[in-house]
Amino acid sequence: ISVGSHLPSLTLNNSPITNNIAYEVAGGIYMKGYSGSAPPGGTIRIQNSTIAYNSAQIGGGIILDFTSLKANLVMTNTIIAKNSAVRITDCSLGTANIVSLSHNIVGDVTDCGITSGAGDRFNVDPQFADYPSGALHYYTLKSTSPAIDAGQMCLTTDQRNISRPLGSACDIGAYEYSTSGVAASLGASSWTKYRIGLFANASSPFVIYVVDEDGTPVNGAPVT
């Protein structure tokens, strides 16, 4: 996502920003504001979203780049992690006017330019599942994830429209963890087109996901 120079507002609710590639700056989100005639006071609201597995040369996850006119940043119950870059791995947020930060997980806070708020967990692995699931290829949470039951005042549903909370509290990120039901559908999670000889090993795995009717992964389900 790239948002231009006049400091417009940006709102992300239950939004997974994942698996994007930028060849230069900001694989996930890039917002840039200039001095001059731009109206001040734009607001960036990011709630219960997941910004992960994006890559760029500079700023794998999210970069906010403002000069004399700064947008306000409100970020809650959001995961920024597992992004990759030569420089600025997960985020650079320090040029925004930080109004509120709470109950977020940031995998690498080195270049973010922020201090922790209530319930924030910095330099922590959110423990995503190894591969995405569902038709939209969203990243679920392992049962040991620190994001589970760690949110506060979350949105009432997750990215699949599943009600929150399902545990003692809502989960951080776009996905609400739940135990699986009966297998309902399957699909390809990861694949590469290639030809190999008989009994030869493929260079990358072919991964199948199986989910129940709510889109929760069903582990160990037979696939024939």
N, C-alpha and C positions, 0 to 999 in steps of 0.2 A: 504494500500500500504506500503510495507516494502522495503527499498532500502539499499543495503549493504555497505561494509566498504571502498570502494575505490573511494568515492566521485564522482560517475557518475552524469551526468546531469539528471534533471527531469523536464519535461515540461507538464503542465496541462492547457489546453484551453477548456473553456466551459464544464468543468468536474464536475458533481455532485458526491461527495464522501459522501454518506449518509447511515444511518441505518446499520453500521458495528459494530461488537462487538469483542474486544480483551480482553482476560481474564487477561492479565497483562498490557502491555504498548501500548499506541497509538491505539485508535480505528480507526482513519482515515488514517493518514500518519505517518510513522516512518522512519527517515533517520539518520543513524549513521555513523560517520567517525572517523577513528583512525589515530594516528600518525604513522610514519614509512615510508614505501615505496610507499604509495598511492600518486598518482599525485595530486597536488593542483589545485584549481581553478574550481572545479565543480560548476555548476550553477543550481539553482532551480528557475524555472519560473512558477508562478501560476497566470493565467489571467482569469477573468470572470468565476470563479469557485465557487462552493458552497460546503463547508465542514460542515456538520450539522447532528445532531441526531446520532452521533457515541458514543460509550461508551467503557470504559476500567477502570481498577483499577487506572492507572496513565496515564494522557494525553488522554482525550476523543477525541480531534480533531486532532491535529498535534504536533509532537515533533521532533525537529531538535537537534541532540546530537552530537556535534563535539568537538574534543580536539584540538591538535595543528594545524591540517589542517582543514580549514573551507570552506564550500561551500558558494558561493554567493547567496543571496536571492533577487529575484525581484518579488514582489507581488502587483498586481493592480486589481481593480474592483472585489474583491473577498469577499465572506461572510464566516466567521468562527463563528458559533454560534450554540446554542442549543445542544451542546455536553455535555456529563456527565462523571464524574469520581470522585473517592474518593479524588484524588489530581490532580491538573492541569486540569481544566475543558476544556478549549477551545484550548490553545496553549502554547508552550514553544519554542520560536524562537531565544532567545538571544545569542545562541552560534554560529549562522550563521553570516557571513559578510553581513550585510544588505545594499544592494546597492540602492534599491528603494522601497518605500512603498507609495502608493497613492490610494485614493478612495476605501478603503476597509471598511467593517463593521465587527467588532469583538464584539461578545456578552459579553464576560468576558475577559478583558485584564490583569487580576490580575497577572498571572504567565507568560505572554507572553515575557516580557523582551524587549519590543520595545517602541518607542515613535512615536507619530502620524506624518504622512506626509500630504501632500496636499489632502484635501477632505476626509481624514480618519474619521471614526466615531466609537469611542470605547465605550464599555459598553452600547450598543444600541441594542434593540430588532429589528431584521430585519422584523418581522411580516410575517412569512410564513403562508400559508393556513394551516388549522388544520390537513389535511390529504393529502398525495401525490395523484397525478393524472397521467393519461396516462399509456400506457403499460409499460413504463420504471419507473413508480412511482417517478416522479420528484416533487419537492416542488415548488409550484407557490407562487406568492406574493399577499398579500392583497392589496387593492387599497390605503390603508393608509401607505404602507411600505416606510420607509426612503430610501430604495434602489432604488426606482423608480426615473428615471431622475437624478440620483446622480453620475453616472459614467463619465469617460472621456477617450477618445481614446480607446474605447472598440473594441473587435472583431466585424466583420461586421454581424455576425449571432449569434444566441443563441444556446443552446444545442438541440433545435428542428429544427434548420436550418431556424428559423424565422429571418428576417432582423432586424438589429439594426441601429439606434434607431427608436422606434415607437412614442416616445414623444419628448419633447424639448431636451433631451439628452438620452444617453443609460443608462441602469439600471446596478446596481452592482449585481454580481452573475451570475450563469449560465443561468438564466431564464429572458427573456425580457417580462415585463408585457404588456398585451394587452386586450382590451375588447373582449368579446366572440361573436361568430357568432351563426349559427344554430347548434343544437345538431347533432353530427354525429356518436358517438360511446360511449359505456359505459363499465365499468368493475368494479372489486372489488378493493377497495383501502385498506381496512383493514378487516381482518376476522380471526376467530379462529374456528377450528373444535371442535364441542362439541355436546352433546345431552342434551336437556332440556325438561322438562315436559310442557304440554299444559298450556298456559298463564303465564309461568314462565319468569322471566327476565334473559337475557343473561349476563354473567359476563363481556363481552367486546362488543363494538358495531360492527355491520356489516355495512360497509360504501361502498357506490357505488359512483363512479365518473362518470360524464357525460362531454364529451369534444366536441369541434367543430372540423372541419377538420384540424385545425392547432395545436390541442392539448391544446387549452385554455379551462379552466373549464367553464361549462354553469351552473350557479347556479339556483336552483329552477325548473329544468327540471323534468317533471313527469317520473317516472320509473314504468313500468308495467310488 
